[in-house]
Amino acid sequence: MYKENKFASLNTLSGAVVAFSVIPLIFVMYNSLLLSSDKWLAFWHSRIPELLWNTLSLATVVAIGSLILAIPAAWFIARRDFPGRRIATWLMVLPLAVPTYVFAHIYTELLEDEGWLGRFWLTLFGENATIPEPYGFIGAACVLSMASFSYVFLLVRSSLSRSSQTLEEAARIQGAAPLEVFRRITLPLLRPAIAAGLAVVVLHVLSDFGAVSMLRFQTFTLSIYLQMNGRFDYQGAAGLSFILVILSLTFLVLERFFRKRQRYYASSQSRVIRIKPATFKEILIIWSWIGTIAIFTFLLPLAWMLAWSWEAWIDNLIGSEFLGYTSNSITVAFIAGSVAVIVALPVALFHTRMRSTLSNVYIQLSSVGFVLPGPVVALGILTFVLAFVPDLFATGGIIILVMALVIRFLPLSVQSQEASLQQLTPSIEQAGRVFGAGPLENFWRVTLPMIRTGVTTAFVLVFIDALKELPATLILRPTGFDTLPVRIWIEASEEMLELAAPAALMLVVGTLPALWIMMHNERQN
């Protein structure tokens, strides 16, 4: 009873956040109930089995691909000192700045007969060789893995940088080989961070629209979009969205179930990590791995953007309007990132400290917006505003857009902050209370500084994703309020590469300050 009373205020705040985040879900459920049984049967016999298989197989392969790319890179950078270590960290994070639809567009161009990779392939295997097709399942899996692995990298690297090495050293003293230490000690300690990263990756895949549409791979999200914009069947789109929500929440429940006993607390002494200098052989292995990843996930797309931006520059196609697009994008993303961090913290804190059925329900429901396609979230928010606060529709276009973005990317903030809170032992907070600090003072002076890295990571992840968001922005942006993703989509759809590239390049540049803040904050810890 004491514990429940202690967290009553936190419970109220978390409940208010969850009530806000389920607005699109209410829209989906209401419209799903309007579907007839014949329509549901038609969906099941004609589309749902294929969509389930496509979506689940894509999410599984992308999750595995992200783990393969991220974990070795995170371990190398967190536990070895080598030349260019700071540059390597940036190279592993910068792919977050490239939207999935830009990745897809660039690689479809690069793999054309006259594209850079297409010409390289023909040179390597002969003029009659068949260039790999970027379309379909394999292309979508590769693109989404390259675009998503940085989420796992960030959380795993952060966990490795904070985790205790005492157990690893004890195992080495007992004669365990390095690989055995990693498999039996390091990897189990990383499970909370890995689980959080994979949850973010899978939710990204389930809700991705840009890459799967450009690469012509039918998933739930693309089918929902076509149902809404091609057939104008909002009830059908809501029905498919409802199945997607059930699928995603099932994944989150299973993820929480298998992860709930995989917690550990890091004491303040364990924050000092001894980094070993890398041997020459290790340096070759590290840069072979990180360099190969960096070439395909950032350097090659960056070179493409620079080349086509130069073409636009010499043709005098880049005007001051691009600065306006950049300013609009950064402003909306900054507001959305700040609000998401604030509203996610009560949910993460309540779940970490309370650990009840109610807190689990809050965590699952707060993730709903991330698994719904952008158009569905936008329509849900729009329906709510028109029904309850119609004056806001006339005067608060940007406010409505920010509301949709916060709901869409709230799980990024919750997952990042919860991963940090799980490694903060409650005894540290209790010590502050023993010395007379009130709840707010204790939170401000003890808890918040200890989870600063997680809070910063949460802001950066939401900021970057909000900066790249396309479908919801297309629907909710005020008239004349163009953002960089909107311009990229318009120009790319019209094959205006010399105009799409500068907007994509500015999108990358716009993320650099946020990434710098995150890196600087981690070096301070």
C-alpha positions in Angstrom: 0.0 0.0 0.0 2.9 2.4 0.9 4.5 1.8 -2.5 1.2 2.5 -4.3 0.7 5.7 -2.4 4.3 6.7 -3.0 3.9 6.5 -6.8 0.3 7.9 -7.0 1.4 11.2 -8.6 3.6 9.4 -11.0 0.7 7.0 -11.8 -1.6 10.0 -12.6 1.0 11.7 -14.8 1.7 8.4 -16.7 -2.0 7.8 -17.1 -2.5 11.3 -18.6 0.4 10.7 -21.1 -1.0 7.3 -22.1 -4.5 8.8 -22.6 -3.0 11.3 -25.0 -1.0 8.7 -26.9 -3.9 6.4 -27.6 -5.9 9.0 -29.4 -5.1 7.5 -32.9 -5.8 4.0 -31.5 -9.3 5.1 -30.5 -9.8 6.4 -34.1 -8.6 3.0 -35.4 -10.8 0.9 -33.1 -13.9 3.0 -33.8 -13.5 2.7 -37.6 -12.7 -1.0 -37.3 -16.0 -1.6 -35.6 -17.8 -0.2 -38.6 -16.3 -2.9 -40.8 -18.8 -5.6 -41.7 -18.0 -9.3 -41.2 -18.0 -9.8 -44.9 -15.3 -7.2 -45.3 -13.2 -8.8 -42.6 -13.5 -12.2 -44.2 -12.5 -10.7 -47.6 -9.4 -9.2 -46.0 -8.5 -12.4 -44.4 -8.8 -14.5 -47.5 -7.2 -12.0 -49.9 -4.6 -9.9 -48.1 -4.0 -10.5 -44.4 -1.9 -13.8 -44.6 0.4 -12.3 -47.2 0.8 -9.0 -45.3 1.5 -10.9 -42.1 4.2 -13.0 -43.7 5.8 -10.0 -45.5 5.8 -7.8 -42.5 7.0 -10.3 -39.9 9.7 -11.7 -42.1 11.0 -8.2 -43.0 11.0 -7.2 -39.3 12.9 -10.4 -38.3 15.6 -10.1 -41.0 16.1 -6.3 -40.3 16.4 -7.1 -36.5 19.0 -9.7 -37.2 20.8 -7.5 -39.6 20.8 -4.6 -37.1 22.3 -6.8 -34.4 25.0 -8.1 -36.7 26.0 -4.6 -37.8 25.7 -2.9 -34.4 27.0 -5.1 -31.6 30.6 -5.7 -32.9 30.9 -2.0 -33.8 29.6 -0.9 -30.3 32.0 -3.3 -28.5 35.0 -2.2 -30.6 34.3 1.5 -29.9 33.4 1.1 -26.2 36.2 -1.2 -25.2 39.1 -0.5 -27.5 41.2 2.6 -28.0 42.3 3.0 -31.6 43.2 5.8 -34.1 40.0 7.5 -35.3 37.8 6.1 -32.5 35.8 9.3 -32.3 35.3 9.5 -36.0 34.2 5.8 -36.0 31.5 6.7 -33.4 30.2 9.4 -35.7 30.2 7.2 -38.7 28.1 4.6 -36.8 25.5 7.3 -35.7 25.3 9.4 -38.9 23.1 6.9 -40.8 20.3 8.0 -38.5 20.3 11.3 -40.4 19.4 9.6 -43.7 15.6 8.8 -44.0 14.7 5.4 -45.2 13.0 6.8 -48.3 16.2 8.7 -49.2 18.2 5.4 -48.7 15.8 3.6 -51.0 15.9 6.4 -53.6 19.7 6.6 -53.6 20.2 2.9 -53.9 17.7 2.5 -56.7 19.7 5.2 -58.6 23.1 3.7 -57.7 22.1 0.3 -59.0 20.9 1.5 -62.4 23.0 0.6 -65.4 24.5 4.1 -65.4 24.7 4.4 -61.6 27.9 4.2 -59.6 27.3 0.7 -58.2 25.8 -0.5 -61.5 28.9 0.6 -63.5 31.1 -1.0 -60.8 29.2 -4.2 -60.9 29.4 -4.4 -64.7 33.1 -3.6 -64.6 33.7 -6.4 -62.1 31.6 -9.1 -63.7 31.3 -8.1 -67.3 28.9 -6.1 -69.4 26.5 -9.0 -69.7 26.2 -9.5 -65.9 22.8 -8.9 -64.2 22.9 -6.0 -61.7 21.2 -6.9 -58.4 17.7 -5.5 -58.2 17.1 -3.2 -55.2 13.3 -3.9 -55.3 11.4 -6.4 -53.2 12.2 -8.2 -50.0 16.0 -8.3 -50.1 16.3 -4.6 -51.1 13.9 -3.5 -48.4 15.6 -5.6 -45.7 19.1 -4.2 -46.7 17.9 -0.6 -46.8 16.0 -0.8 -43.5 19.0 -2.6 -41.8 21.3 0.1 -42.9 18.9 2.8 -41.7 18.1 1.2 -38.4 21.2 -0.4 -36.9 22.3 2.8 -35.3 19.5 2.6 -32.8 20.9 -0.7 -31.4 24.5 0.7 -31.7 23.6 3.8 -29.6 21.9 1.9 -26.7 24.5 -1.0 -26.6 27.4 1.4 -26.7 25.9 3.5 -24.0 25.3 0.4 -21.9 28.9 -0.9 -22.5 30.3 2.5 -21.5 28.4 2.3 -18.1 28.5 -1.4 -17.3 30.8 -2.9 -14.7 33.9 -4.7 -15.8 34.3 -6.5 -12.4 32.4 -9.6 -13.5 34.3 -9.7 -16.8 37.7 -9.5 -15.0 36.6 -12.2 -12.5 35.8 -14.5 -15.4 39.1 -13.8 -17.0 40.9 -14.6 -13.8 39.1 -17.9 -13.6 40.5 -18.8 -17.1 37.6 -17.9 -19.4 38.6 -17.1 -23.0 37.7 -13.6 -24.4 34.8 -15.0 -26.5 33.5 -17.0 -23.6 33.5 -13.9 -21.4 31.6 -11.9 -24.0 29.1 -14.7 -24.5 28.5 -15.6 -20.9 29.1 -12.3 -19.1 29.0 -9.2 -21.4 26.1 -10.3 -23.6 23.7 -11.2 -20.8 24.4 -7.8 -19.1 23.6 -6.1 -22.5 20.2 -7.7 -22.8 18.2 -4.7 -21.6 19.9 -2.4 -24.0 19.7 -4.9 -26.9 16.0 -5.5 -26.2 15.3 -1.8 -26.1 17.2 -1.2 -29.4 15.5 -4.1 -31.1 12.1 -2.9 -30.0 12.8 0.4 -31.6 14.1 -1.3 -34.8 11.1 -3.6 -35.1 8.6 -0.8 -34.5 10.4 1.3 -37.1 10.1 -1.6 -39.6 6.4 -2.2 -38.8 5.5 1.5 -39.4 7.9 2.3 -42.3 6.3 3.7 -45.3 9.0 5.5 -47.4 11.4 2.6 -48.1 8.8 -0.2 -48.7 6.8 2.1 -51.0 9.8 3.0 -53.1 11.1 -0.5 -53.2 7.7 -2.0 -54.0 7.4 -4.4 -51.1 3.9 -4.9 -49.8 3.7 -4.6 -46.0 0.8 -3.6 -43.7 1.9 0.1 -43.7 2.0 0.4 -47.5 -1.3 -1.5 -47.9 -2.9 0.9 -45.3 -1.6 3.9 -47.2 -2.9 2.6 -50.5 -6.3 1.8 -48.9 -6.5 5.4 -47.6 -5.2 7.3 -50.6 -5.9 5.0 -53.5 -9.4 3.6 -52.6 -10.3 6.3 -49.9 -11.4 3.4 -47.8 -10.8 4.7 -44.3 -12.6 1.9 -42.5 -10.6 -0.7 -44.4 -7.4 1.1 -43.6 -8.4 1.3 -39.9 -9.1 -2.5 -39.9 -5.6 -3.2 -41.3 -4.1 -0.7 -38.8 -5.9 -2.5 -36.0 -4.3 -5.8 -37.0 -0.9 -4.0 -37.1 -1.4 -2.7 -33.6 -2.3 -6.1 -32.3 0.8 -7.5 -34.0 3.1 -4.8 -32.6 1.6 -5.0 -29.0 2.1 -8.8 -29.1 5.7 -8.3 -29.9 6.2 -5.7 -27.2 4.5 -7.9 -24.6 6.7 -10.9 -25.5 9.8 -8.6 -25.5 8.9 -7.4 -22.0 8.1 -10.9 -20.8 11.5 -12.3 -21.8 13.3 -9.2 -20.6 11.7 -8.6 -17.2 14.2 -10.8 -15.3 17.2 -9.5 -17.3 18.0 -6.4 -15.2 21.0 -5.4 -13.3 22.0 -2.3 -11.4 25.3 -0.4 -12.0 26.9 1.2 -9.0 28.5 4.6 -9.4 32.0 3.0 -9.1 31.3 0.9 -12.2 31.1 3.9 -14.4 34.9 4.1 -14.8 35.6 1.9 -17.8 39.2 0.9 -18.6 39.7 1.0 -22.4 42.5 -1.2 -23.7 44.7 0.1 -26.5 44.0 -1.9 -29.7 46.7 -4.0 -31.2 47.7 -3.6 -34.8 45.7 -6.7 -35.8 42.7 -5.4 -33.8 42.9 -2.0 -35.6 42.8 -3.7 -39.0 39.8 -5.8 -37.9 38.0 -2.8 -36.4 38.4 -0.5 -39.3 37.6 -3.2 -41.8 34.3 -3.8 -40.1 33.4 -0.2 -39.3 34.8 1.1 -42.6 32.7 -1.3 -44.7 29.6 -0.4 -42.8 30.3 3.3 -43.0 30.8 3.2 -46.8 27.4 1.7 -47.5 25.4 3.3 -44.7 26.6 6.9 -44.9 29.7 7.7 -47.1 28.2 6.5 -50.4 24.8 8.2 -49.8 26.7 11.3 -48.7 28.8 11.3 -51.9 25.6 10.9 -54.0 24.0 13.8 -52.2 27.1 16.0 -52.6 27.5 15.2 -56.3 23.9 16.0 -57.2 23.8 19.0 -54.9 26.9 20.3 -56.8 25.0 19.9 -60.1 22.1 21.9 -58.6 24.5 24.6 -57.4 26.2 25.1 -60.7 22.7 25.2 -62.4 21.6 27.9 -59.9 18.7 25.7 -58.7 19.4 26.2 -54.9 17.7 29.3 -53.6 17.0 30.8 -50.2 13.8 28.7 -49.9 16.0 25.7 -48.9 16.9 27.6 -45.7 13.2 28.1 -45.0 12.6 24.3 -45.4 15.4 23.6 -43.1 14.2 26.1 -40.5 10.7 24.7 -40.6 12.0 21.1 -40.2 14.3 21.9 -37.3 11.8 24.0 -35.4 9.1 21.4 -35.5 11.6 18.5 -34.7 13.1 20.5 -31.7 9.7 21.1 -30.2 8.6 17.5 -30.7 11.8 16.2 -29.2 11.6 18.4 -26.1 7.9 17.6 -25.5 8.5 13.8 -26.0 11.3 13.7 -23.5 9.2 15.5 -20.9 6.0 13.4 -21.3 7.9 10.1 -21.6 9.8 10.4 -18.4 6.9 9.7 -16.0 6.0 6.6 -18.0 9.5 5.2 -17.9 10.1 6.1 -14.3 6.7 4.6 -13.2 7.4 1.4 -15.0 10.9 1.1 -13.8 10.1 1.7 -10.1 6.6 0.3 -9.8 6.8 -2.9 -11.9 3.1 -3.7 -11.9 0.5 -4.9 -14.4 -0.7 -1.3 -14.7 2.8 0.0 -15.5 3.2 -2.7 -18.1 -0.1 -1.6 -19.7 1.1 2.0 -19.7 4.3 1.0 -21.5 2.5 -1.0 -24.2 -0.1 1.6 -24.8 2.4 4.4 -25.0 4.0 2.6 -28.0 0.8 2.5 -30.1 1.6 5.6 -32.1 4.9 4.2 -33.3 3.3 1.2 -34.9 0.6 3.1 -36.7 1.4 4.5 -40.1 1.9 8.3 -40.2 -1.3 8.9 -42.1 -3.4 7.0 -39.6 -1.8 8.9 -36.7 -2.5 12.2 -38.5 -6.1 11.3 -39.2 -6.6 10.2 -35.6 -5.3 13.5 -34.3 -7.2 15.5 -36.9 -10.5 13.7 -36.0 -9.9 14.4 -32.3 -9.1 18.1 -32.8 -12.1 18.6 -35.0 -14.4 16.9 -32.6 -13.2 18.5 -29.3 -11.1 21.5 -30.0 -12.1 22.8 -33.5 -10.6 26.3 -32.8 -7.2 24.7 -32.7 -7.6 23.5 -36.3 -8.0 27.0 -37.5 -5.1 28.6 -35.5 -2.8 25.8 -34.4 -1.6 23.9 -37.5 2.0 23.5 -36.1 0.6 22.5 -32.7 -1.4 19.7 -34.3 1.6 18.5 -36.2 3.7 18.5 -33.1 1.0 16.5 -31.3 1.1 13.8 -34.0 5.0 13.7 -34.0 5.1 13.3 -30.2 2.6 10.4 -30.3 4.5 8.8 -33.3 7.9 8.8 -31.6 7.1 8.6 -27.9 8.4 5.0 -27.7 11.8 6.2 -28.7 11.9 8.4 -25.7 10.4 5.9 -23.3 12.7 3.1 -24.4 15.9 5.2 -24.1 15.1 6.7 -20.7 13.9 3.3 -19.3 17.1 1.7 -20.4 19.1 4.2 -18.3 16.7 4.0 -15.3 17.0 0.2 -15.3 20.7 0.5 -14.5 20.2 3.1 -11.8 20.1 1.3 -8.4 17.2 2.5 -6.2 19.5 2.8 -3.2 21.1 5.9 -4.7 17.7 7.6 -4.9 16.9 6.4 -1.4 20.1 7.9 -0.1 19.0 11.3 -1.2 15.7 10.9 0.5 17.4 9.8 3.7 19.4 13.0 3.7 16.2 15.1 3.6 15.7 15.8 -0.1 12.1 16.0 -1.2 10.8 14.0 -4.2 11.3 16.8 -6.7 14.7 17.8 -5.3 15.8 14.2 -5.2 14.7 13.7 -8.8 16.4 16.9 -10.0 19.7 16.5 -8.1 20.1 12.7 -8.0 18.0 10.8 -10.6 18.2 13.2 -13.6 22.0 13.7 -13.6 22.4 9.9 -13.4 20.2 9.3 -16.4 21.4 12.3 -18.4 22.8 10.1 -21.2 19.5 8.3 -21.6 17.6 11.6 -21.6 19.9 13.1 -24.2 19.7 10.0 -26.4 15.9 10.1 -26.1 15.8 13.7 -27.3 18.2 13.1 -30.2 16.4 10.0 -31.4 13.0 11.8 -31.4 14.5 14.9 -32.9 16.0 13.0 -35.8 12.9 10.9 -36.5 10.7 13.9 -36.3 13.0 15.7 -38.7 12.6 12.9 -41.2 8.9 12.2 -40.7 7.0 12.4 -44.0 3.4 11.1 -44.2 2.0 12.8 -41.1 3.7 16.1 -42.1 2.2 15.9 -45.6 -1.3 15.7 -44.1 -1.0 18.1 -41.1 1.4 20.8 -42.1 -0.1 24.3 -42.4 -0.6 25.7 -46.0 2.8 26.8 -47.4 4.7 25.2 -44.5 7.0 22.9 -46.5 9.7 20.8 -44.7 12.8 19.1 -46.0 11.1 15.6 -46.2 8.1 17.1 -48.1 10.4 18.7 -50.6 12.5 15.5 -51.0 9.4 13.4 -51.6 8.0 15.9 -54.2 11.3 16.2 -56.1 12.2 12.5 -56.0 8.7 11.5 -57.2 9.2 13.8 -60.2 12.8 12.5 -60.8 14.3 15.9 -60.0 17.5 14.5 -58.5 19.3 17.8 -58.5 16.6 19.3 -56.2 16.0 16.2 -54.0 19.7 15.9 -53.2 20.2 19.4 -51.7 17.1 18.9 -49.5 18.5 15.5 -48.4 21.9 17.0 -47.7 20.4 19.8 -45.6 18.5 17.1 -43.7 21.8 15.5 -42.8 23.3 18.8 -41.9 20.3 19.7 -39.7 20.9 16.6 -37.5 24.5 17.3 -36.8 24.0 19.7 -33.9 21.7 17.2 -32.1 24.2 14.4 -32.7 27.0 16.6 -31.4 25.0 17.3 -28.2 24.6 13.6 -27.6 28.2 12.8 -28.2 29.4 15.7 -26.0 27.1 14.7 -23.2 28.4 11.1 -23.3 32.0 12.3 -23.1 31.0 14.4 -20.0 29.9 11.2 -18.2 
